[in-house]
Amino acid sequence: MVWDSRAILELIKIGVPILAIGYSYQVFSVADRTLVAWVKGTEAVGHYALAGLAIAAVQSVYLPLGIATYSKANHAYGRSQSLASLVRR
């Protein structure tokens, strides 16, 4: 088995920004609750958490659809190596 160093570097160039964004999202999702607790108190954090639950409910619909679509698009592109395979005519 031989590693394709160009492909690995390309994956790293794509993956590192995605990793940074995901990590930042996690940090800010804790920081915002901490800031609300500090400024408004624990009752406000409870109200804020309810809004977070509503967002999670909406995300539970569109995230799986996005994951499935992305997987199918990757598979189609991987088979043909053409962007035209992603568009129906």
N, C-alpha and C positions, 0 to 999 in steps of 0.2 A: 504494500500500500504506500503510495506516494502522496504527500500533501501538496496541494496546489497553493503555493504561498501568495500568489496574486489574489486568488479567491478568498483566502483567509484574511488578507489585508482589507479587501473590499467589505467583507462581513464585519470586520472590526470598525471600519469607517462608518458603516451604517449603524452598527449595534451600540457603539459608545454613546452617541447622542440620545438614542432611545433609552439607554440605561440611565443617563443623566436626567432625562425628563421624568422617567418613572420614579427615580429616587427623589427628585425635587417634589413631585406630586405627593409622595408619602410624607416628606418633611412638612410641607405646607398643610397637609390635611390634619396633622397634629398641631402645628403652630397656630392655625386659625382657631381651633377650639381652646387652646391655651390662652390666646389673646382675648377671646370672648369671655372666658372665665375670669381673667384678670381685670377686664374693664367692666363687665356687666354682672358677673357673679354666676353661681352654679345654676340657678333657674334658667338664665338665658342660654346656658350651654345645653340644657334639656330641650329648649325650643329649637335651638340650632341643630341638635341631633335629629329632631323630627324632619327638618328640611333635608338633612342628609339621607334619611330613610326614603323620602320621596324620590330623591335623585337616584338612589340605588334601585328603586323599583323601575324607574324609566330605563336605566342602564341595563337591567336584566332582560329587557326586550331587544334593544338594538345591538348590544355587544355580541351576543351569540350570532346574530345575523351577519355582523361585520366579520367575525372570525371565520364563519363558513364561507362567505363570499371571498375573503382574502385567500383562504386555502384553495378554493376552486380556481381562482385566477392564477395562483402560483402553479398549480398543477397543469393548467392549460398552457401557460407560458413555458413551463419546463419541457413539455412535450414538443412544442413547435418552435420555441425560441423566437416567436413573433408576436408582436403586440396585436396583430390582426386577429389572432386566435381568441382574444378577449372580447371581441365585438361580434355580435350576431348580425347577419345581413338578411 
